[in-house]
């Protein structure tokens, strides 16, 4: 049965794919089952935590889980960096990224008849706690900043910040922050009656900085925690007319002048976190989210267990590899496995809004699971989310999170085993391919060597071509080449024999014709002038035929003649000078020659007669095609171990399609006619002599702006 190379390669490729596909399929089934089991465990934990919290009477009332208003209630972040009151926000990172935008939807009042414009006023705001102080930052975009006149007590007659604080006794205290110039500021304690606009006293415990920006200004404040109870509100008042100094618009969370409209100041619940501590699950984190998706309590860590990690990583890959081989393949495994043994980096901006898939569904009473990544490259987190109820009312959600390290550990093991099988399969298949490719390459090289030896540099078929018996494409190619070379050799032998036989058969009758014409001319003592011309023309044509036959004989027997030549070392530069003066200049007296002779000797090893015959052909060709009054240029130079000879004639360029054929036998393109025969054998003879002397010859059109042709000859030095 005959198998082609395509079928053999296809079978080997299928072998390469089969084993890794089975391994990865098996690993995918195990990983999927483990993921489903982990989801069910997390859902059970979430429901259990929700049940434990629901049984605590009054807990959610105490922690302000009821009647929350997202637009009014303010969340108190835990600041991770010390805050410097300098009007810059770099020390507020990364919490400043959670700052909320305030604009038209938070508009509290506007002065008629001018409507509110977002370009006139909008800002971002953030509240945070660190140590014994609460910090606030306001990033205000104001198209026109109006300051309070110096020395004026009209604190409301300029751009200002309004603050409403309910202290721990339930009393509303109103404060205003305004300034005459950017710099250090304090709060002004305002009267209980909102109609009174003059401050009661300067409140130095409220400290801050007012700094100008390209968009408007920044206000940084620090307020002692002892001044603040459970409710808080703020608003930015904008004054655009520095003459009337009327407030054009006020934007904020709530009206600081009305106690019942203040928002709750929300912070993480210590009471709930203590309960979660008693319910903690190893290798997991529990989050309690209110109806505004704010994280109100958290407990636990997502850091992987070092002991468990070491056990997982120290296991061998299904007992297939020794420890040394496992370490050797470890870099390969790392390209496909997911690392999980590094310390897990929890987000530094927690607690904050938890906006992951499933939280909104839990606030509607649905239980679900989801997966997400906190950052690119970190381990994936699996979360189970259950609704948190009190008296059949959903007031929040319980989120139990756990990393997928254990799943990744098994997944990595399956991947490593699959990769091991794949590597072994590829090594085995690679060896098969290597043997197969070596066999193919050796057969191709053998075919190449046979083809290279079959044809000589001069195009002669000199060695037999033995085809192979293999029943494939390479065997077919070898048999086709053998048949083609056999037919080509028969054709060449026929042509060479025909030329030799033709020359031999034609020379005898041609000699008889020439002799008869001469005898006729001698027999006629005084032939008419017309008859005499006929006889002269006939004798001239007979002589031309003899010259043609001689040229055919020389070209046919040139190869055998070159083998019998005697080579010697001679200076080509001096030989060119002699041949130019005593041969070419004498043969073509009307042609001007320019010879650029090098100063250094240019010695080559060859037959001087053959080299001259070669150059005669090139000189004759250049003279035949050159324009009148233009020289034939000869340039000789030495480069490393080669001599470069250029013969240039200005004349018609060589057609592009003829450049590759001009050195072949019987190729000629001459527009001029003279008495000498031209069969297109001159350049063929020149190339044959050049190749015999291990040189190269080429032709190209001039590229220096002149119209003409340059023949370039390269010969090795002696």
C-alpha positions in Angstrom: 0.0 0.0 0.0 1.3 3.4 -0.9 1.4 6.1 1.8 2.2 9.7 0.6 4.3 12.1 2.7 1.1 14.1 3.5 -0.6 11.0 5.0 2.5 10.2 7.1 2.8 13.7 8.5 -1.0 13.9 9.2 -0.8 10.7 11.3 2.2 12.0 13.3 0.4 15.3 13.9 -2.7 13.5 15.2 -0.5 11.5 17.6 0.9 14.8 18.9 -2.6 16.2 19.6 -4.3 13.1 21.0 -2.6 12.7 24.4 -2.7 16.4 25.5 -6.4 16.7 24.5 -7.3 13.7 26.7 -5.3 15.1 29.6 -6.8 18.6 29.5 -10.3 17.2 29.1 -9.9 15.0 32.2 -8.4 17.9 34.2 -11.3 20.2 33.2 -13.9 17.7 34.5 -12.1 17.5 37.9 -11.8 21.2 38.2 -15.5 21.8 37.4 -16.7 19.4 40.0 -14.4 20.9 42.7 -15.7 24.4 41.8 -19.4 23.3 42.2 -18.5 21.7 45.6 -16.8 25.0 46.8 -19.8 27.1 45.8 -22.2 24.9 47.8 -20.0 25.2 50.9 -19.8 29.0 50.6 -23.5 29.3 50.2 -24.1 27.3 53.3 -21.7 29.5 55.3 -23.4 32.7 54.0 -26.8 31.5 55.1 -25.5 30.5 58.5 -24.0 33.9 59.1 -27.2 35.6 58.0 -29.2 33.4 60.5 -26.8 34.2 63.3 -27.1 38.0 62.8 -30.9 37.9 62.4 -31.3 36.5 65.9 -29.7 39.6 67.5 -32.5 41.8 68.7 -31.9 45.5 68.2 -28.5 45.0 66.6 -29.5 46.6 63.3 -31.3 49.5 64.9 -28.2 50.2 66.9 -26.0 50.1 63.8 -28.3 52.3 61.7 -29.3 49.7 59.1 -32.8 51.1 58.8 -34.1 54.1 56.8 -30.8 54.7 55.0 -30.6 57.4 52.3 -27.7 57.1 49.9 -27.8 60.8 48.9 -27.7 62.1 52.5 -25.8 59.5 54.5 -22.1 59.9 54.6 -19.6 57.1 54.8 -16.5 57.4 57.0 -13.4 55.9 55.4 -10.5 54.5 57.3 -7.5 56.6 56.1 -4.3 54.7 55.6 -1.9 57.7 55.4 -1.3 60.6 57.8 -3.1 63.7 56.4 -1.1 66.9 56.1 -3.3 70.0 55.7 -1.5 71.5 52.7 -4.1 71.8 50.0 -2.8 68.7 48.2 -4.4 65.3 47.7 -1.4 62.9 47.4 -1.7 61.8 51.1 -5.4 61.0 50.5 -4.5 58.1 48.2 -6.0 55.6 47.5 -9.2 56.6 49.3 -9.5 59.8 47.2 -10.4 57.5 44.3 -13.7 56.7 46.1 -14.7 60.4 46.4 -18.3 61.0 45.3 -19.3 63.6 42.7 -21.8 66.3 43.7 -23.6 68.3 41.1 -27.1 69.3 39.9 -28.8 66.2 41.5 -27.6 67.5 44.9 -28.8 71.1 44.4 -30.3 72.5 47.6 -31.2 76.0 46.5 -30.6 78.4 43.6 -31.2 82.1 43.3 -33.8 83.2 40.7 -33.8 84.1 37.9 -30.5 82.5 37.1 -30.7 78.7 36.7 -28.0 76.4 38.0 -25.2 75.6 35.6 -22.8 72.6 36.1 -19.9 74.8 34.9 -20.6 77.2 37.7 -20.3 74.8 40.5 -19.6 71.0 41.2 -17.2 69.2 43.4 -16.0 65.9 44.9 -16.0 65.1 48.6 -14.5 62.5 51.0 -14.7 61.9 54.7 -12.2 59.8 56.6 -11.1 59.0 60.2 -7.6 58.6 61.5 -6.7 58.7 65.2 -8.9 61.2 67.2 -9.8 63.3 64.2 -12.2 63.2 61.3 -10.8 64.7 58.1 -12.7 66.1 55.1 -11.6 67.2 51.6 -13.6 69.1 49.1 -12.3 69.4 45.4 -14.4 72.3 44.1 -14.8 73.3 40.5 -15.9 76.9 40.5 -15.8 79.2 37.4 -15.4 82.3 39.6 -14.0 82.2 43.1 -15.3 85.1 45.3 -13.5 85.7 48.6 -14.7 87.5 51.7 -13.7 91.2 52.0 -10.7 91.6 54.4 -11.9 92.4 57.9 -15.6 91.7 57.1 -17.7 89.5 59.4 -20.1 88.7 56.5 -18.9 85.1 56.2 -21.8 84.2 54.0 -21.1 87.0 51.4 -18.5 84.9 49.6 -17.9 81.4 48.5 -18.1 79.2 51.6 -18.6 75.8 53.1 -21.6 75.1 55.3 -21.4 72.3 57.9 -24.2 70.9 60.1 -23.1 68.6 63.0 -25.3 66.9 65.5 -23.2 66.5 68.7 -23.4 63.6 71.1 -26.1 65.4 73.1 -28.4 65.7 70.0 -27.8 69.4 69.5 -27.4 70.9 66.1 -24.3 73.0 65.6 -23.8 75.0 62.4 -20.4 76.1 61.1 -19.2 78.1 58.1 -15.8 78.0 56.5 -14.9 81.1 54.4 -11.8 83.1 53.9 -10.5 86.5 52.6 -7.4 84.9 51.0 -6.2 81.3 50.3 -4.3 79.8 53.2 -5.1 78.6 56.7 -8.8 78.7 57.7 -10.9 77.9 60.8 -14.6 77.3 61.2 -17.1 80.1 62.3 -19.7 78.9 64.8 -23.0 80.3 63.6 -26.1 81.2 65.7 -28.9 78.7 66.3 -31.3 81.0 64.3 -30.4 80.6 60.6 -31.7 84.1 59.9 -28.7 85.5 61.9 -25.8 85.7 59.5 -23.0 87.0 61.8 -20.9 84.3 63.5 -20.9 83.8 67.3 -17.3 82.8 67.7 -14.3 81.5 65.8 -14.1 77.7 66.3 -10.4 77.0 66.3 -10.9 73.3 66.7 -12.1 73.2 63.1 -8.8 73.7 61.3 -8.0 73.5 57.6 -6.4 74.9 54.4 -8.1 76.7 51.5 -6.0 76.4 48.3 -6.7 77.7 44.8 -6.6 75.4 41.8 -7.0 75.8 38.0 -10.6 74.6 38.3 -11.5 76.4 41.5 -10.2 75.5 45.0 -9.6 72.8 47.5 -10.6 72.8 51.2 -9.0 70.4 53.7 -10.4 70.2 57.2 -9.7 68.4 60.5 -12.4 68.1 63.1 -12.0 66.4 66.5 -14.2 63.3 66.9 -15.5 64.5 70.2 -17.4 67.3 68.4 -19.4 64.9 66.2 -22.3 62.6 67.0 -24.2 60.4 64.6 -25.5 63.0 62.1 -23.6 65.2 59.7 -24.3 67.4 56.6 -22.4 69.8 54.5 -23.0 72.1 51.5 -20.9 74.4 49.2 -22.4 77.8 48.6 -21.4 79.6 45.4 -21.2 83.4 45.0 -20.6 84.7 41.5 -21.4 88.5 41.8 -18.7 90.2 43.8 -20.9 93.4 44.0 -24.2 92.1 45.3 -22.5 89.0 46.9 -25.7 87.0 46.9 -25.5 83.2 47.0 -26.4 81.9 43.5 -26.6 78.2 44.3 -26.0 75.7 47.2 -25.0 72.1 46.6 -24.6 69.5 49.4 -25.8 66.3 51.0 -28.6 68.0 53.0 -29.6 71.4 54.4 -27.2 72.0 57.4 -29.8 74.4 58.9 -32.4 71.7 59.4 -31.7 69.0 62.1 -34.2 66.4 60.7 -32.6 66.5 57.3 -29.0 65.7 58.4 -27.6 62.4 57.2 -26.2 59.5 59.2 -22.5 59.3 59.6 -21.8 55.7 58.9 -18.7 53.8 60.0 -17.7 50.1 60.3 -19.7 48.4 63.1 -17.5 47.0 65.9 -20.4 45.1 67.4 -21.1 43.2 64.2 -17.4 42.5 63.7 -17.2 40.9 67.1 -20.1 38.6 66.2 -18.3 37.7 62.9 -15.2 37.0 64.8 -17.0 34.2 66.7 -18.3 32.8 63.4 -15.1 33.2 61.4 -14.3 30.6 58.8 -10.7 29.6 58.1 -9.2 31.0 54.8 -12.3 33.1 54.2 -13.5 36.7 54.7 -17.0 37.7 55.7 -18.5 41.1 54.7 -21.8 42.7 55.8 -23.3 45.1 53.3 -26.1 47.5 54.0 -28.9 48.5 51.6 -26.6 51.1 50.0 -24.0 48.4 49.2 -21.7 49.9 51.8 -19.4 47.5 53.7 -20.5 48.0 57.3 -18.4 45.2 58.9 -15.8 42.7 57.8 -13.8 39.9 59.4 -11.3 37.4 58.2 -8.4 37.2 55.7 -7.9 35.9 52.2 -4.3 35.1 52.8 -3.5 31.5 51.9 -2.5 28.9 54.5 1.3 28.5 54.2 1.2 24.9 55.5 -1.4 23.9 53.0 0.5 25.6 50.2 3.7 23.8 51.0 1.9 20.4 51.0 0.3 21.1 47.7 3.5 22.3 46.1 5.6 19.4 47.5 3.5 16.7 46.0 5.0 14.9 42.9 3.1 15.0 39.6 1.1 11.8 39.9 4.2 9.8 40.7 5.4 10.1 37.1 8.4 12.4 37.6 11.4 12.3 39.9 12.1 15.4 42.0 15.0 16.3 39.7 13.0 16.1 36.6 10.1 18.0 38.2 12.5 20.9 39.1 13.8 20.8 35.5 10.3 21.2 34.1 9.2 23.8 36.7 9.9 26.8 34.4 7.6 25.2 31.8 4.9 24.6 34.3 5.0 28.2 35.4 4.1 29.4 31.9 0.7 27.6 32.1 -0.2 27.4 35.8 -1.6 30.2 38.0 0.7 31.1 41.0 -1.2 31.3 44.3 1.5 30.8 47.0 2.4 34.5 47.1 1.0 36.7 49.9 -2.5 38.0 48.9 -2.7 41.8 48.8 -6.1 42.9 50.2 -7.3 46.3 48.9 -6.1 49.2 51.0 -9.2 51.2 50.4 -11.6 48.9 52.4 -14.2 49.3 53.7 -15.9 50.8 50.7 -18.8 50.2 48.4 -19.1 46.5 47.4 -20.3 46.5 43.8 -19.9 43.0 42.6 -22.3 40.8 40.7 -24.9 39.3 43.1 -25.1 42.0 45.8 -28.1 43.8 44.1 -29.8 40.4 43.7 -29.3 39.6 47.4 -30.9 42.9 48.3 -33.9 41.7 46.3 -34.0 38.4 48.2 -31.9 36.1 45.9 -29.0 33.9 46.9 -26.1 33.6 44.4 -22.4 32.9 43.9 -19.9 34.9 41.8 -16.2 35.1 41.1 -14.0 38.2 40.6 -10.5 39.5 40.8 -9.5 42.5 42.8 -6.5 43.2 40.5 -4.9 41.8 37.4 -2.6 38.9 38.2 -4.0 38.2 41.7 -5.8 35.1 42.7 -9.5 34.8 41.8 -12.0 35.2 44.7 -15.2 33.2 44.9 -18.0 34.8 46.8 -21.4 33.5 48.1 -24.0 36.2 48.7 -27.2 35.7 50.8 -29.8 38.3 51.8 -29.8 39.7 55.4 -33.3 40.0 56.8 -35.0 41.4 59.9 -38.7 41.0 60.4 -39.1 39.7 56.8 -37.5 42.9 55.6 -34.2 42.8 53.6 -31.8 45.3 55.2 -28.5 44.1 53.7 -26.5 41.2 52.5 -23.9 38.7 53.8 -20.9 38.0 51.5 -18.6 35.1 52.3 -15.4 35.2 50.2 -12.7 32.6 49.7 -9.9 32.4 47.3 -9.7 29.6 44.8 -6.2 28.5 45.9 -7.3 24.9 46.6 -9.0 24.7 43.3 -6.0 26.2 41.6 -3.7 23.8 43.4 -5.6 20.8 41.9 -6.0 22.6 38.6 -2.2 23.3 38.5 -1.5 19.6 39.3 -3.8 18.5 36.5 -2.1 21.0 34.1 1.3 19.8 35.2 0.3 16.2 34.6 -1.2 17.1 31.2 1.9 19.0 30.3 4.1 16.1 31.4 2.1 13.8 29.1 2.3 16.4 26.4 6.0 16.8 26.7 6.6 13.1 26.7 4.3 12.7 23.7 6.1 15.6 21.9 9.5 14.2 22.7 8.5 10.8 21.3 6.8 12.3 18.3 9.7 14.7 17.8 12.1 11.8 17.7 9.8 10.2 15.1 9.7 13.4 13.2 13.5 13.8 13.5 14.1 10.3 12.1 11.5 10.9 9.4 12.9 14.4 8.5 16.5 13.0 8.5 15.4 10.3 6.1 13.6 12.9 3.9 16.6 15.3 4.0 19.1 12.5 3.2 17.0 11.5 0.2 16.6 15.1 -0.9 20.4 15.7 -0.5 21.1 12.6 -2.5 18.7 13.8 -5.1 20.4 17.2 -5.1 23.9 15.7 -5.3 22.9 13.5 -8.2 21.3 16.5 -10.0 24.4 18.7 -9.3 26.8 16.1 -10.7 24.6 15.3 -13.7 25.1 18.8 -15.3 28.4 20.6 -15.6 28.9 24.3 -15.2 28.7 24.7 -19.0 25.4 22.9 -19.1 26.7 19.5 -20.3 25.2 16.3 -19.0 28.2 14.4 -17.6 27.0 11.8 -15.2 24.0 9.3 -15.2 21.1 9.9 -12.9 19.9 6.8 -11.0 16.2 7.0 -9.8 15.0 5.5 -6.5 12.4 2.8 -6.2 10.4 4.5 -3.3 6.7 4.8 -3.9 6.2 8.3 -2.7 6.5 11.9 -3.9 10.3 12.0 -3.7 10.6 8.7 -5.6 8.2 10.1 -8.3 10.4 13.2 -8.5 13.6 11.2 -8.9 12.1 9.1 -11.7 10.8 12.2 -13.4 14.2 13.9 -13.2 15.9 10.8 -14.5 13.6 10.6 -17.5 13.9 14.3 -18.1 17.7 14.2 -18.0 17.8 11.2 -20.3 15.6 12.9 -22.9 17.6 16.1 -22.5 20.9 14.2 -23.0 19.6 12.6 -26.1 18.5 15.9 -27.5 21.9 17.5 -26.7 23.8 14.6 -28.2 21.7 14.8 -31.3 22.2 18.6 -31.6 26.0 18.3 -31.0 26.3 15.3 -33.4 24.1 17.1 -36.0 26.3 20.2 -35.9 29.4 18.2 -36.3 27.9 16.0 -39.1 26.4 19.0 -40.8 29.8 20.8 -40.8 31.5 17.7 -42.1 28.9 17.0 -44.8 28.6 20.6 -46.0 32.3 21.3 -46.2 33.0 18.8 -49.0 30.4 20.0 -51.5 31.1 23.6 -50.5 34.8 23.0 -51.4 33.7 21.6 -54.7 31.5 24.6 -55.4 34.3 27.0 -54.6 36.7 25.1 -56.8 34.2 25.0 -59.7 33.5 28.8 -59.4 37.3 29.5 -59.5 37.7 27.2 -62.5 34.9 28.9 -64.3 36.4 32.3 -63.6 39.8 31.1 -64.9 38.3 29.5 -68.0 36.6 32.7 -69.0 39.3 34.9 -70.3 37.4 38.1 -70.6 33.9 37.5 -69.1 31.3 40.3 -69.3 31.4 42.6 -66.3 28.0 41.4 -65.2 29.1 37.7 -65.2 32.3 38.6 -63.4 30.3 40.3 -60.6 28.2 37.2 -60.2 31.2 35.0 -59.9 32.8 37.3 -57.3 29.5 37.3 -55.2 29.3 33.6 -55.4 32.9 33.1 -54.3 32.3 35.6 -51.4 29.2 33.8 -50.2 31.1 30.5 -50.4 33.8 32.0 -48.2 31.2 33.2 -45.7 29.8 29.7 -45.5 33.2 28.3 -44.8 33.7 30.8 -42.0 30.3 29.9 -40.5 31.2 26.2 -40.6 34.5 27.0 -38.9 32.8 28.9 -36.1 30.3 26.1 -35.6 33.2 23.6 -35.4 35.2 25.8 -32.9 32.2 26.3 -30.6 31.3 22.6 -30.7 34.9 21.4 -30.0 35.8 24.3 -27.6 35.2 22.2 -24.4 37.6 19.5 -25.5 40.1 22.0 -26.7 40.1 23.9 -23.4 41.0 20.7 -21.5 44.2 20.3 -23.6 45.3 23.9 -23.1 48.5 24.7 -21.1 48.0 27.2 -18.2 50.7 29.6 -16.9 51.0 32.6 -14.7 51.1 35.9 -16.6 50.4 39.6 -15.8 47.0 40.5 -17.3 47.6 44.2 -17.0 50.6 44.1 -19.2 49.0 41.7 -21.6 46.0 44.0 -22.1 48.4 46.8 -23.0 50.1 44.7 -25.6 46.9 43.3 -27.1 45.4 46.8 -27.2 48.3 48.3 -29.1 49.2 45.5 -31.5 45.8 43.9 -32.1 42.6 45.8 -31.3 43.8 49.2 -32.2 45.2 47.8 -35.5 42.0 45.9 -36.2 39.8 48.9 -35.5 41.8 52.0 -36.4 38.7 54.3 -36.4 37.8 53.4 -32.8 39.2 55.2 -29.7 40.2 52.9 -26.8 40.7 54.1 -23.2 42.6 51.7 -21.0 42.7 52.3 -17.2 45.8 50.3 -16.3 46.4 49.6 -12.6 49.8 50.3 -11.1 50.1 47.0 -9.2 50.7 43.7 -11.1 47.6 41.6 -11.8 48.8 38.0 -12.2 46.4 35.2 -13.1 46.9 31.5 -13.9 45.5 30.5 -17.3 46.0 30.2 -21.0 47.0 33.6 -22.5 45.7 32.6 -25.9 42.3 31.7 -24.5 42.1 34.8 -22.4 42.9 36.9 -25.5 40.2 35.0 -27.5 37.7 35.7 -24.7 38.6 39.5 -24.7 38.6 39.5 -28.6 34.9 38.5 -28.4 34.0 41.2 -25.9 36.0 43.9 -27.8 34.3 42.9 -31.1 30.9 43.0 -29.5 31.6 46.5 -28.0 32.9 47.9 -31.3 29.9 46.5 -33.1 27.4 48.3 -31.0 29.2 51.6 -30.0 28.2 55.0 -31.1 30.6 56.9 -33.3 33.1 59.2 -31.6 32.6 57.4 -28.3 35.5 55.3 -26.8 35.6 51.7 -25.8 36.6 51.9 -22.1 38.7 49.1 -20.4 39.0 49.2 -16.6 41.1 46.6 -14.6 41.3 46.5 -10.8 42.3 44.1 -8.1 40.1 43.4 -5.1 41.3 40.9 -2.5 42.0 37.7 -4.5 40.0 38.6 -7.6 40.6 40.7 -10.7 37.7 42.8 -12.0 37.8 43.7 -15.7 35.1 46.0 -17.2 34.6 46.7 -20.9 32.2 49.6 -21.6 30.8 50.8 -24.8 28.3 53.7 -25.3 25.5 52.5 -27.5 22.0 51.0 -27.5 21.1 49.3 -24.2 20.4 45.6 -23.9 16.7 44.7 -23.6 15.8 43.4 -20.2 14.5 40.2 -21.5 17.7 39.5 -23.4 20.1 40.0 -20.5 19.6 36.5 -19.2 20.1 34.8 -22.6 22.8 36.8 -24.2 25.6 34.3 -23.3 23.6 31.3 -24.7 24.5 29.7 -28.0 22.9 31.0 -31.2 21.6 34.2 -29.5 22.3 37.4 -31.4 20.5 40.8 -31.8 22.3 43.1 -34.3 20.7 45.9 -36.2 23.8 46.6 -38.2 25.1 44.3 -41.0 28.6 43.8 -42.1 30.5 41.3 -44.2 31.4 39.1 -41.2 29.1 36.2 -40.2 27.3 36.4 -36.8 25.6 33.3 -35.3 25.5 34.5 -31.7 28.5 32.2 -30.7 30.9 34.9 -29.6 29.6 35.6 -26.2 28.8 31.9 -25.7 32.5 31.2 -26.3 33.5 34.0 -23.9 31.4 32.5 -21.1 32.8 29.0 -21.8 36.4 30.3 -21.5 35.5 32.3 -18.4 34.0 29.3 -16.6 36.9 27.1 -17.6 39.2 29.7 -15.8 36.9 29.6 -12.7 35.7 33.1 -13.3 32.3 34.8 -13.8 31.0 37.1 -16.5 28.0 39.4 -16.6 26.4 42.2 -18.6 24.3 45.2 -17.6 23.2 48.6 -18.9 25.1 51.6 -17.7 23.7 53.3 -14.6 25.7 56.5 -14.6 23.4 58.5 -16.8 25.0 57.4 -20.1 23.4 55.0 -22.6 25.4 51.9 -23.1 26.5 48.5 -21.9 29.1 47.2 -19.5 30.5 43.7 -19.5 32.1 42.7 -16.2 34.6 39.8 -16.0 35.9 38.4 -12.7 39.0 36.1 -12.6 40.8 34.7 -9.6 44.4 35.8 -9.0 47.3 33.4 -9.3 
